Amino acid sequence: MDKFLIKGPSTLKGEVLISGSKNAALPILASTLLFDKPVVIKNLPRVRDINTMLNLLKSLGSKIEFFDNRKKVRISKSKKPKYFASYSLLKTMRAGILVLGPLVSKCQKSITSFPGGCVLNGNSGRPINLHLNALEKIGMKYEIKKGYIYARSKGNLKGKSLKFPSISVGATQHLIMSSVLSDGKATTLKNCAIEPEVLDLTNFLKNAGANIKWIGKRTCQIIGVNSLNEISYSVMGDRIETGTFCVAATLTKGNLLIKGFDPKLIKTELDLLKKTGATIRLFKDQIHIKGPKKIKKISHIKTKEYGGFPTDCQPQFMVLMCKANGKSEITENIFKSRFMHAMELQRLGAKISIKNSKATIEGNTNFIGAEVMSSDLRASAALILAAIAAKGTSIVSRVYHCDRGYENIEKKLKKVGAKIRRVN
Ligand code: EPU
């Protein structure tokens, strides 16, 4: 198992090129199951979850050709599509569940394993009830046996109006893609997630001829079409990788030019970084950010659906709040117990107490290098940032979590001055 050996403290300076978004690419790749014609997807990040999704598509009969150092793929449908999505492929990646709806939509049947993925919600796990209940409403029947969802539909899935009882990124994406080829009247989805990655999916499908309209802030209307057209599409830049590097610059008194991402999409995060004293200049698809001499505290961050502060940047901001000049709080509203990184940050000297979904962070921490262990993808990013800011040597283990979602993180960090090395 690989580890990162990090010597700190370092000040990060230079240019970083942001990769394609994992969380936008995964649903787009799953939705290629809806196509009869070939699809070209560009700007794919070279991360483990994308490989897993491509292997899943291969196991379902898609033909995959790689170009441009695996950043571009051409996916063509096989003559004999399969409809069995195995546990071995879904156990490490929750987004694997997104093949279920497209398979039922195209083949009228599917046997799909329950998915795995990062453990973010303690004992509550990561349920898929919102996906299954909504798919049932548009005509999917299913039963669960031995960890698998046996699903089918009588003919095509059927347009219907439904409201999600709570907002879910994955369930919204799943229902949009499953409704694109539906029969009958329009599908109207209310209380949808409107994360940029959801909009990238609808953009992709619309460019391929799907009839999708946003008819209210959180209401999406889909009118089924008979088929989708051949398309070449470039995935948006990674919002969370961008946020991670913005925190890195702020944390280390750094000076980074972050390229390949539209800054308008992370206004909430950038406004908070300005409050800490960072100097930020915005350009088209670029952010120039300089960290302050002393990091001012942010009193309270509350994670929320898009528009609000993203849960996927919470661990990285917690590191910043540890270094800031006073006490602050984080309330985690999306995954109530997503605080596994807090325990490990304490090994580096942080003072954090957790009560239910609220973390209180003392501030004024001088991190000291130590051995720490990643528990999930964004936790691993947080630990790497803290180790770069820490005095002395740190070892961050279980970096396979990081490899699921950050492309070449150590190369990108090394290029801007971090002393980081992969060892095993
Ligand atoms: N939820 C349910 N039932 C469901 C689905 C979700 O109760 O059927 C709950 C979840 O347990 C959670 C909340 O609803 O408490 C929101 O979950 P959501 O469905 O929005 O999350 P997701 O689609 O599983 C995506 C990202 C996550 C990101 C969340 C929230 C992908 C592949 N994953 O997950 O990204 O944290 O949205 O923004 O897009 C990451 O990249 O590190 C990551 C975990």
Boltz pocket constraint, residues with backbone or C-beta under 6 A from the ligand:
constraints:
  - pocket:
      binder: B
      contacts: [[A, 22], [A, 23], [A, 24], [A, 26], [A, 94], [A, 95], [A, 118], [A, 121], [A, 125], [A, 126], [A, 127], [A, 128], [A, 129], [A, 130], [A, 131], [A, 132], [A, 166], [A, 167], [A, 168], [A, 169], [A, 170], [A, 171], [A, 193], [A, 197], [A, 311], [A, 312], [A, 333], [A, 334], [A, 335], [A, 336], [A, 377], [A, 378], [A, 405]]
      max_distance: 6.0
